[in-house]
Structure formats: C-alpha cells, structure tokens
Amino acid sequence: MASAALARCGSPAALANIRDQLSHEDDAIRMITVWVLRQVGDASDIETLRQLLANETDPLFRGQCVNAMAQLGDPAAREQL
C-alpha cells in the first residue's frame, strides 16, 4: 500500500514497482495489484491487463481485470460491465 500512496503522489518508481507485481506468483498479490492499478494506473496499463485477462481462468480475478480496464478508459471493458 505504501507504493500505492507514493504512486498517487506522482512517483514513477512506485508505479513501476506496482506494475512489476502483476507477475507475482501469489494470486492474492496480483489481485491487489490490479485493484491498485485501477486507482492509480493509466490507459497504458490496459493492454497489460488485457493480456492478464486472456490467460486467467479465475472468475473473480477476471472481473477485477475487466473492472480495472473499464475504469482506466477501455470502452470494450465498459461494455462487458
């Protein structure tokens, strides 16, 4: 959460750290990371989230990805909601 606070304040290093966590082996960490990106990310994160979504089978995680993509401005994700 400290990285999220720093990213919200404009720290590029903190945002990079958050994005790195998308490849974490722990599903819970990845789910939290998607939630955080929904709050502090930008449109450049949509493609990465789309790739995660394409390889994910867990419905809850998939929903988090779609929700994050919609909040970041992806019109296709908004249609899915």
N, C-alpha and C positions, 0 to 999 in steps of 0.2 A: 504494500500500500504506500510505502514511502516513495517508491518510484512513480506511482500514480500522482501523488501530490506534487512531486518535482516536475513531472511532465505537464501537469496542469499549469504550472508556473512558467512553462516555456523551455524546460531543459531538454535539448535534443538527446543528450546521453541517457537520460531517464527513459525517454520514449523508445530509444533503441533497445534498452535493457528490457522493457516491457515486450517489445516485438520479438525479441530473442526467446522469450518464454513460451511463445506459440509452439515451439518444437520440443517442449519439455516432455519427458516420458510419463509424468504423472498427469492423468486426465483432469484431476481437480485443479491443478495449477493452470493447465491450458484453458479450462472453463473460466476460471477467474480472470485470466489474461484477456480472453475475448470480451468479458464484461467490462474490464478496464479500458480496453481499446474502444469500446462503444462510447465511453465517456470522454476519452482524451485523444483518440486517434483522429485520422482524417481520411479523405477519399482515397489516398494512396494505399490504405490498408484493405480496401475492398477486394482487390484481386487475391491477396494472400488469404483472406477469409473465404473467398470463393473456392480456392484450392483446398483449404481445410475441409470445407463442406463436401466437396466432391469425394473425399476419401474417408468420410466419417459415417459410422453406422448408428451411433447413439442418438436417439431422437431428441433428447434434451440438449445435447451439445449442438446438434444441427439447428435446433430452434434458436439457441444463443447466437450462432453464426449468422443466421438469417436476420435476426433482430438487430445485431450489430451492423450488418451491411446496410439495412434499411436506415438506421439512424445516421450512418455515415454518408447517406445520399444515393444509394443504389436503387434505381427505380424498379428493377426486376425483383429485388428483395421486398420492396414495399408491396408489390403486387401479391407476393406469397403470403403476406400477413393479412 
